[in-house]
Amino acid sequence: MAIFINSASKIIVQGMTGSEGTKHTRRMLASGTAVVGGVTPGKGGQIVDIDGHQLPVFNTVAEAMAATGANTSVVFVPPKFAKAAVIDAVDAAMPLVVVITEGIPIHDSAFFYTYAKDKGSTQIIGPNCPGLISPGKSNVGIIPANITQAGPIGLVSKSGTLTYQMMYELRDIGFSTAVGIGGDPVIGTTHIDCLRAFQDDPETTAIVMIGEIGGDAEERAAAFIAEYVTKPVVGYVAGFTAPEGKTMGHAGAIVSGSSGTAVAKKDALEAAGVKVGQTPSETARFMRAILGR
């Protein structure tokens, strides 16, 4: 099993004809992902050859879905065009839209997130995220496919780099799905959304949750874990040494006063029964101990 994507996922790439879109389409195809086409307004009707795969280009997401049966879109569109790209996907009722683009203005993200929520037919992951992977089934975004394998662990993370590290640390055990939700102040899919999906997935045995300083998402996730999640959860919170008032890495990673500190998040998670490591490696060791590996 997996969450959000699986071997039946058919992917279109918004921005496939750009340099980043082409590069990562190539990587997704190499990992066995079913990429079925791309969307670039004004370039509809073209055929792009990527390593022997003849991929059609469409002007709109609706056209791409009608022609290919796509059920997932991944967005590699420059920040100033990202809002329009996501709205195009939402208007087409694309079930899952994974927004990789970094640097999207917060008001644009807030607009398309609210737009999607009001429409009620599209789940957004991101923006400013690495995407998600269900090893051996589908890989949507920029996560390296060769650093892990399929297995019983579910992973949800704000940080792309720490997603990769945790996947590599536990590569001999493997993952059902690893989801990078992004570190911007406004994101679509949250820790809680992923925790709920992993709890309900019969083949996910245990969960790793990676958070970071700033905001209260981890505290809210801790409350959800205490109420709903019965599977073992281990965690890591990036930013124990971050100075107050300084943005660290992601736009959402900023501590203001006593709010949003790594220590506060660690305390909340541990109160919910989550073992929280001081380093990613210690968190991986906690998971190994839980699984007897």
Buried (B, 14 or more C-beta within 10 A) or exposed (E): BBBBBEEEBBBBBBBBBBEBBBEBBBBBBEBEBBBBBBBBBEBBEBEBEBEEEEBBBBBBBBBBBEEBEBBBBBBBBEBEBBBBBBBBBBBBEBBBBBBBBBEBEEEBBBBBBEBBEEEEEBBBBBBBBBBBBBBBBBBBBBBBBEBBBBBBBBBBBBBBEBBBBBBBBBBEBBBBBBBBBBBBBBBBBBBBBBBBBBBEBEEBBBBBBBBBBBBBBBBBBBBBBBEEBEBBBBBBBBBBEBEEEEEBBBBBBBBEEEEBBBEBBBBBBEEBEBBBBEEBEEBBBBBBEBBEE
